[in-house]
């Protein structure tokens, strides 16, 4: 029997929806409840301490498949996400990692690229926020740098326009062959704005020009 080595990200709006998706994985991989370990954030975010505890738990490799569940992992700090990255890359083939995320775009691009995203029912059919405005903006003959949708007005949350773009581009993955390439660029830029204090408007304008050039 073969088991997936690919970590899973559950794009889920609620804990009930998450548990339904987890139940599917337990059934699919014939997992024993004794080998299922669950982690909830301590406080407001997933901490580096918890990731270190998880890594210690993976040292011993049993002959049966194990499931490690990380609830609300989109609350994890950048440090915690980076600490988990090596384990995701080099984990035992019997270990399955499942990360719950209400907002998967808050995860590092390096984690997203190494994982399979599973959407809860209805998540993909949800209309993207400000989707119509974004669609109209990209119908312009020039990069939509001055469109209201792409103005950073909330400097306490400068990544909001990036999140709108991510949601919109993800809805086009099945129909636009360039969408995955564009999504990667947005995720990388968003991460740099969040971690390195780049000027968010300047970074957003560069992304818009990049997208425009992909037409």
Backbone as numpy.savetxt, mean C-alpha at the origin, in Angstrom:
# Nx Ny Nz CAx CAy CAz Cx Cy Cz
2.53 -29.82 -1.57 1.69 -28.63 -1.57 2.57 -27.39 -1.57
2.24 -26.41 -2.41 3.03 -25.19 -2.51 2.31 -24.03 -1.83
3.09 -23.14 -1.28 2.53 -21.99 -0.59 3.12 -20.72 -1.19
2.31 -19.69 -1.23 2.73 -18.43 -1.81 3.82 -17.79 -0.97
4.88 -17.34 -1.62 5.93 -16.61 -0.93 5.68 -15.11 -0.99
4.61 -14.73 -1.68 4.33 -13.31 -1.87 3.52 -12.77 -0.69
4.02 -11.77 0.02 3.24 -11.16 1.10 1.96 -10.56 0.53
0.93 -10.50 1.36 -0.36 -9.99 0.94 -0.70 -8.69 1.66
-1.24 -7.75 0.92 -1.78 -6.52 1.50 -3.29 -6.56 1.30
-4.04 -6.50 2.38 -5.49 -6.54 2.29 -6.03 -5.11 2.29
-6.51 -4.67 1.14 -7.13 -3.35 1.01 -8.55 -3.48 1.54
-8.72 -3.12 2.80 -9.98 -3.43 3.49 -10.51 -2.22 4.24
-11.84 -1.99 4.18 -12.43 -0.84 4.87 -12.75 -1.08 6.33
-12.74 -2.35 6.77 -13.14 -2.66 8.14 -12.50 -3.96 8.61
-12.52 -4.18 9.92 -11.96 -5.40 10.48 -12.78 -6.62 10.05
-14.09 -6.46 9.96 -14.93 -7.58 9.52 -14.55 -8.02 8.11
-14.35 -7.05 7.22 -13.96 -7.38 5.84 -12.58 -8.03 5.83
-11.70 -7.55 6.69 -10.36 -8.13 6.78 -10.43 -9.59 7.21
-11.23 -9.87 8.24 -11.33 -11.24 8.75 -11.90 -12.18 7.69
-12.80 -11.67 6.86 -13.36 -12.51 5.79 -12.27 -12.87 4.78
-11.41 -11.88 4.45 -10.31 -12.15 3.52 -9.29 -13.10 4.14
-9.03 -12.93 5.43 -8.08 -13.81 6.12 -8.62 -15.24 6.15
-9.91 -15.38 6.40 -10.52 -16.72 6.42 -10.32 -17.43 5.08
-10.39 -16.67 3.99 -10.16 -17.26 2.67 -8.73 -17.79 2.55
-7.77 -17.02 3.08 -6.37 -17.46 3.02 -6.12 -18.67 3.91
-6.76 -18.70 5.07 -6.61 -19.84 5.98 -7.12 -21.11 5.31
-8.26 -20.98 4.65 -8.83 -22.14 3.95 -7.97 -22.53 2.76
-7.52 -21.54 2.00 -6.73 -21.81 0.80 -5.44 -22.55 1.12
-4.78 -22.16 2.20 -3.47 -22.73 2.55 -3.55 -23.79 3.64
-4.78 -24.16 4.05 -4.98 -25.21 5.06 -4.17 -24.91 6.32
-4.29 -23.70 6.81 -3.49 -23.27 7.95 -4.06 -23.75 9.27
-3.15 -24.10 10.16 -3.50 -24.53 11.51 -3.53 -23.30 12.42
-4.60 -23.15 13.20 -4.76 -21.99 14.07 -3.57 -21.84 15.02
-2.89 -22.94 15.34 -1.74 -22.88 16.24 -0.57 -22.12 15.62
-0.57 -22.01 14.30 0.53 -21.35 13.61 0.12 -20.00 13.03
-0.87 -19.37 13.64 -1.31 -18.04 13.22 -0.98 -17.05 14.32
-0.22 -16.02 13.98 0.17 -14.98 14.94 -0.39 -13.64 14.47
-1.04 -12.94 15.39 -1.70 -11.68 15.04 -1.05 -10.52 15.80
-0.84 -9.42 15.08 -0.25 -8.22 15.67 -1.18 -7.03 15.44
-1.53 -6.33 16.50 -2.29 -5.08 16.42 -1.36 -3.93 16.80
-1.59 -2.74 16.26 -0.73 -1.60 16.64 -0.81 -1.34 18.14
0.32 -0.96 18.70 0.34 -0.54 20.10 0.18 0.97 20.10
-0.98 1.44 20.50 -1.23 2.87 20.44 -1.72 3.28 19.06
-1.24 4.42 18.57 -1.74 4.97 17.32 -1.05 4.41 16.09
0.10 3.78 16.26 0.80 3.28 15.09 1.55 2.00 15.39
1.83 1.26 14.31 2.63 0.05 14.39 4.07 0.46 14.67
4.68 -0.09 15.70 6.00 0.38 16.13 7.13 -0.52 15.65
8.33 0.02 15.66 9.52 -0.74 15.31 9.73 -1.88 16.31
9.32 -1.66 17.56 9.43 -2.71 18.58 8.61 -3.94 18.19
7.41 -3.72 17.68 6.55 -4.83 17.28 7.14 -5.59 16.10
7.75 -4.86 15.17 8.37 -5.51 14.01 9.53 -6.39 14.47
10.28 -5.92 15.44 11.39 -6.72 15.96 10.88 -7.98 16.64
9.74 -7.88 17.32 9.13 -9.06 17.94 8.70 -10.06 16.86
8.14 -9.54 15.78 7.71 -10.39 14.68 8.91 -11.11 14.06
10.00 -10.36 13.85 11.19 -10.95 13.24 11.73 -12.08 14.11
11.73 -11.89 15.43 12.17 -12.95 16.33 11.30 -14.19 16.19
10.01 -13.97 15.98 9.08 -15.10 15.87 9.30 -15.90 14.59
9.96 -15.30 13.60 10.17 -16.00 12.34 11.47 -16.82 12.32
12.28 -16.69 13.35 13.58 -17.39 13.37 13.38 -18.89 13.35
12.49 -19.38 14.20 12.21 -20.82 14.23 11.30 -21.16 13.05
11.70 -22.11 12.22 10.94 -22.46 11.02 10.32 -23.85 11.16
9.03 -23.94 11.41 8.38 -25.24 11.54 8.16 -25.88 10.17
7.71 -27.10 10.17 7.48 -27.81 8.91 6.09 -27.52 8.35
5.28 -26.78 9.10 3.95 -26.41 8.63 3.93 -24.93 8.28
3.02 -24.53 7.39 2.93 -23.11 7.03 2.46 -22.26 8.20
2.97 -21.05 8.26 2.58 -20.12 9.31 1.98 -18.86 8.69
1.12 -18.21 9.45 0.50 -16.96 9.00 0.78 -15.88 10.03
1.34 -14.77 9.56 1.57 -13.60 10.41 0.66 -12.49 9.91
-0.23 -12.02 10.77 -1.20 -10.99 10.40 -0.83 -9.69 11.09
-0.70 -8.62 10.31 -0.37 -7.30 10.85 -1.56 -6.38 10.57
-2.36 -6.14 11.61 -3.54 -5.30 11.45 -3.16 -3.82 11.40
-3.92 -3.07 10.60 -3.72 -1.61 10.49 -2.26 -1.27 10.20
-1.66 -2.02 9.29 -0.24 -1.80 9.03 0.03 -0.48 8.32
-1.00 0.14 7.74 -0.79 1.44 7.11 -0.56 2.54 8.14
-0.66 2.21 9.44 -0.30 3.16 10.49 1.18 3.05 10.85
1.88 2.08 10.28 3.28 1.84 10.66 4.18 3.01 10.28
5.13 3.28 11.14 6.11 4.33 10.86 7.01 3.88 9.70
7.67 4.84 9.09 8.61 4.53 8.01 9.70 3.59 8.52
10.15 3.83 9.74 11.19 2.99 10.35 10.69 1.55 10.48
9.46 1.40 10.94 8.90 0.06 11.13 8.73 -0.65 9.78
8.27 0.07 8.78 8.10 -0.54 7.46 9.44 -0.97 6.88
10.44 -0.13 7.02 11.77 -0.49 6.51 12.34 -1.70 7.25
12.05 -1.81 8.54 12.55 -2.94 9.33 11.93 -4.25 8.86
10.69 -4.18 8.40 10.01 -5.39 7.94 10.45 -5.80 6.54
10.95 -4.86 5.78 11.23 -5.10 4.37 12.14 -6.30 4.12
13.25 -6.40 4.84 14.19 -7.50 4.62 13.55 -8.84 4.91
12.72 -8.88 5.95 12.02 -10.13 6.29 11.07 -10.52 5.16
10.38 -9.56 4.58 9.48 -9.85 3.47 10.24 -10.39 2.27
11.46 -9.90 2.09 12.27 -10.33 0.93 12.88 -11.72 1.13
13.20 -12.07 2.38 13.97 -13.29 2.63 13.26 -14.29 3.54
11.95 -14.18 3.67 11.25 -15.03 4.62 11.20 -16.50 4.19
10.99 -17.37 5.19 10.84 -18.80 4.94 9.65 -19.03 4.00
9.76 -19.93 3.02 8.66 -20.14 2.08 7.37 -20.62 2.72
7.45 -21.11 3.95 6.25 -21.56 4.66 5.57 -20.40 5.40
6.20 -19.23 5.40 5.63 -18.09 6.12 4.83 -17.21 5.17
3.61 -16.91 5.57 2.76 -16.02 4.81 2.48 -14.77 5.64
2.81 -13.61 5.10 2.59 -12.35 5.79 1.37 -11.65 5.18
0.46 -11.24 6.04 -0.74 -10.54 5.60 -0.81 -9.20 6.34
-0.85 -8.12 5.56 -0.89 -6.78 6.13 -2.21 -6.10 5.81
-2.96 -5.75 6.82 -4.21 -5.03 6.62 -3.92 -3.55 6.41
-4.59 -2.94 5.45 -4.37 -1.52 5.18 -5.65 -0.88 4.67
-6.19 0.05 5.45 -7.35 0.80 4.98 -6.94 1.73 3.84
-5.69 2.21 3.91 -5.14 3.07 2.85 -3.79 2.51 2.42
-3.78 1.57 1.49 -2.52 0.94 1.06 -1.49 1.92 0.52
-1.95 3.07 0.00 -0.98 4.02 -0.56 -0.12 4.67 0.51
-0.39 4.38 1.79 0.48 4.88 2.86 1.68 3.97 3.09
1.69 2.83 2.43 2.81 1.91 2.57 3.94 2.29 1.62
5.16 1.94 1.98 6.32 2.27 1.17 6.22 1.60 -0.21
6.67 2.28 -1.25 6.66 1.67 -2.60 7.40 0.34 -2.62
8.46 0.20 -1.81 9.23 -1.04 -1.80 8.42 -2.20 -1.22
7.53 -1.91 -0.28 6.66 -2.95 0.26 5.55 -3.27 -0.73
4.98 -2.24 -1.33 3.91 -2.45 -2.31 4.40 -3.29 -3.49
5.65 -3.02 -3.92 6.17 -3.72 -5.09 6.49 -5.19 -4.81
6.63 -5.54 -3.53 6.97 -6.92 -3.16 5.75 -7.71 -2.66
4.58 -7.10 -2.77 3.38 -7.72 -2.22 2.27 -7.79 -3.27
1.32 -8.65 -2.98 0.11 -8.73 -3.79 -1.01 -8.04 -3.03
-1.69 -7.11 -3.68 -2.79 -6.41 -3.04 -4.09 -7.15 -3.33
-4.82 -7.48 -2.27 -6.13 -8.12 -2.40 -7.18 -7.13 -1.91
-8.13 -6.81 -2.77 -9.14 -5.81 -2.44 -10.39 -6.46 -1.87
-10.90 -5.88 -0.80 -12.18 -6.34 -0.25 -13.28 -6.05 -1.27
-14.36 -6.84 -1.26 -15.45 -6.61 -2.22 -15.94 -5.17 -2.20
-16.04 -4.58 -3.40 -16.53 -3.22 -3.52 -15.45 -2.15 -3.51
-14.23 -2.50 -3.11 -13.18 -1.48 -3.03 -12.79 -0.96 -4.40
-12.66 -1.85 -5.39 -12.25 -1.42 -6.72 -13.37 -0.70 -7.46
-14.62 -1.02 -7.14 -15.72 -0.39 -7.85 -16.05 0.99 -7.29
-15.43 1.34 -6.17 -15.67 2.65 -5.58 -15.12 3.74 -6.49
-15.92 4.76 -6.74 -15.50 5.86 -7.60 -14.38 6.65 -6.94
-13.28 6.89 -7.62 -12.17 7.62 -7.02 -12.57 9.02 -6.61
-12.07 9.44 -5.46 -12.34 10.80 -5.01 -11.81 11.80 -6.02
-12.62 12.80 -6.33 -12.24 13.84 -7.29 -11.88 13.27 -8.65
-12.34 12.06 -8.94 -11.98 11.39 -10.19 -12.38 12.18 -11.43
-13.58 12.77 -11.39 -14.04 13.52 -12.56 -13.15 14.72 -12.80
-12.77 15.42 -11.72 -11.91 16.58 -11.88 -10.56 16.20 -12.44
-10.01 15.08 -12.00 -8.73 14.60 -12.51 -8.86 14.23 -13.98
-9.94 13.54 -14.32 -10.17 13.16 -15.72 -10.20 14.38 -16.62
-10.92 15.40 -16.19 -11.01 16.64 -16.97 -9.65 17.32 -17.07
-8.90 17.27 -15.97 -7.59 17.93 -15.97 -6.66 17.32 -17.00
-6.72 16.00 -17.15 -5.81 15.33 -18.07 -6.27 15.38 -19.53
-7.43 15.98 -19.77 -7.88 16.18 -21.14 -7.26 17.45 -21.74
-6.56 18.19 -20.90 -5.92 19.43 -21.37 -4.78 19.13 -22.32
-4.46 20.09 -23.19 -3.37 19.93 -24.15 -2.01 20.24 -23.52
-2.03 20.69 -22.30 -0.80 20.98 -21.57 -0.89 20.34 -20.19
0.23 20.13 -19.50 0.17 19.56 -18.15 -0.74 20.41 -17.26
-1.64 19.79 -16.50 -2.66 20.53 -15.72 -2.11 21.10 -14.42
-1.03 21.88 -14.53 -0.35 22.36 -13.33 -1.19 23.33 -12.53
-2.08 24.07 -13.19 -2.86 25.09 -12.49 -4.28 24.64 -12.14
-4.58 23.38 -12.40 -5.91 22.88 -12.09 -6.11 22.86 -10.57
-7.29 23.29 -10.07 -7.53 23.34 -8.61 -7.31 22.01 -7.89
-7.58 20.89 -8.59 -7.40 19.58 -7.96 -5.95 19.36 -7.55
-5.03 19.98 -8.29 -3.61 19.72 -8.06 -2.88 20.89 -7.41
-3.58 21.61 -6.56 -2.96 22.67 -5.78 -2.83 22.22 -4.34
-1.63 22.32 -3.80 -1.40 21.93 -2.40 -1.84 23.09 -1.52
-3.01 22.96 -0.93 -3.55 24.04 -0.08 -3.54 23.67 1.40
-3.41 22.37 1.69 -3.40 21.92 3.08 -1.99 21.46 3.44
-1.20 22.37 3.93 0.20 22.00 4.19 0.35 21.12 5.43
-0.73 20.99 6.22 -0.68 20.01 7.30 -0.88 18.60 6.73
-1.38 18.50 5.49 -1.54 17.21 4.81 -1.16 17.39 3.34
0.13 17.63 3.06 0.55 17.94 1.69 0.47 16.78 0.73
0.27 15.56 1.23 0.24 14.41 0.33 -1.16 14.08 -0.16
-2.16 14.86 0.26 -3.53 14.58 -0.16 -3.69 14.55 -1.68
-3.14 15.51 -2.44 -3.27 15.44 -3.91 -2.60 14.20 -4.49
-1.52 13.75 -3.87 -0.86 12.53 -4.35 -1.78 11.32 -4.14
-2.49 11.30 -3.00 -3.40 10.20 -2.73 -4.55 10.16 -3.74
-5.04 11.34 -4.14 -6.09 11.40 -5.16 -5.57 10.84 -6.48
-4.35 11.20 -6.82 -3.75 10.69 -8.06 -3.57 9.18 -8.00
-3.09 8.69 -6.87 -2.86 7.25 -6.72 -4.17 6.49 -6.89
-5.22 6.99 -6.26 -6.52 6.33 -6.35 -7.02 6.31 -7.79
-6.82 7.44 -8.48 -7.28 7.54 -9.87 -6.49 6.60 -10.78
-5.16 6.61 -10.66 -4.32 5.78 -11.54 -4.56 4.31 -11.27
-4.77 3.93 -10.01 -5.06 2.53 -9.70 -6.33 2.06 -10.40
-7.30 2.96 -10.54 -8.54 2.56 -11.20 -8.35 2.35 -12.70
-7.16 2.74 -13.21 -6.88 2.59 -14.64 -5.88 1.47 -14.94
-5.48 0.72 -13.91 -4.46 -0.31 -14.10 -4.87 -1.36 -15.12
-6.16 -1.69 -15.15 -6.62 -2.75 -16.04 -6.76 -2.30 -17.49
-6.82 -0.98 -17.72 -7.10 -0.48 -19.07 -5.95 0.33 -19.70
-5.04 0.81 -18.86 -3.95 1.64 -19.37 -2.62 0.93 -19.15
-1.93 0.53 -20.21 -0.67 -0.22 -20.05 0.43 0.59 -19.37
0.30 1.91 -19.36 1.32 2.75 -18.73 0.99 3.06 -17.27
-0.17 2.63 -16.80 -0.63 3.01 -15.47 0.31 2.52 -14.37
0.81 1.29 -14.47 1.69 0.77 -13.42 2.99 1.56 -13.35
3.50 1.98 -14.49 4.71 2.79 -14.55 4.47 4.16 -13.91
3.32 4.73 -14.22 2.95 6.03 -13.65 2.74 5.90 -12.14
2.06 4.83 -11.72 1.78 4.63 -10.30 3.08 4.54 -9.50
4.05 3.85 -10.04 5.34 3.72 -9.35 5.98 5.09 -9.14
5.94 5.94 -10.15 6.52 7.28 -10.05 5.80 8.11 -8.99
4.48 8.01 -8.94 3.71 8.77 -7.95 4.04 8.29 -6.55
4.10 6.97 -6.35 4.39 6.42 -5.03 5.77 6.82 -4.54
6.74 6.79 -5.43 8.10 7.17 -5.04 8.15 8.64 -4.65
7.52 9.49 -5.46 7.53 10.92 -5.17 6.78 11.23 -3.88
5.66 10.58 -3.69 4.88 10.78 -2.46 5.71 10.42 -1.24
6.43 9.31 -1.33 7.27 8.87 -0.22 8.37 9.89 0.08
8.93 10.47 -0.97 10.00 11.47 -0.78 9.46 12.74 -0.14
8.26 13.13 -0.52 7.65 14.32 0.09 7.42 14.07 1.58
6.95 12.87 1.89 6.62 12.52 3.27 7.85 12.38 4.14
8.92 11.81 3.58 10.10 11.49 4.39 11.17 12.58 4.35
11.29 13.28 3.23 12.42 14.20 3.04 12.04 15.67 3.00
10.77 15.96 3.31 10.31 17.34 3.36 10.55 18.11 2.06
10.35 17.45 0.92 10.43 18.14 -0.36 9.28 19.13 -0.47
9.48 20.18 -1.27 8.39 21.11 -1.54 7.26 20.33 -2.23
6.10 20.18 -1.58 5.05 19.30 -2.13 4.50 19.79 -3.47
4.37 21.10 -3.63 3.82 21.60 -4.90 4.80 21.38 -6.05
6.06 21.62 -5.78 7.08 21.39 -6.81 7.13 19.91 -7.19
7.08 19.04 -6.18 7.12 17.59 -6.44 5.88 17.15 -7.21
4.72 17.71 -6.85 3.49 17.36 -7.53 3.51 17.82 -8.99
4.03 19.01 -9.23 4.13 19.52 -10.60 5.02 18.61 -11.45
6.11 18.13 -10.87 6.99 17.22 -11.61 6.28 15.93 -11.97
5.47 15.42 -11.04 4.71 14.21 -11.31 3.71 14.45 -12.44
3.05 15.58 -12.42 2.05 15.88 -13.45 2.71 15.98 -14.83
3.88 16.57 -14.88 4.61 16.65 -16.15 5.01 15.25 -16.61
5.45 14.42 -15.67 5.81 13.03 -15.99 4.62 12.29 -16.58
3.45 12.44 -15.93 2.24 11.76 -16.41 1.87 12.26 -17.79
1.97 13.57 -17.99 1.60 14.16 -19.28 2.47 13.59 -20.41
3.73 13.36 -20.12 4.66 12.84 -21.12 4.39 11.37 -21.47
3.59 10.70 -20.64 3.29 9.29 -20.91 2.14 9.12 -21.90
1.51 10.20 -22.30 0.39 10.11 -23.25 0.85 9.52 -24.58
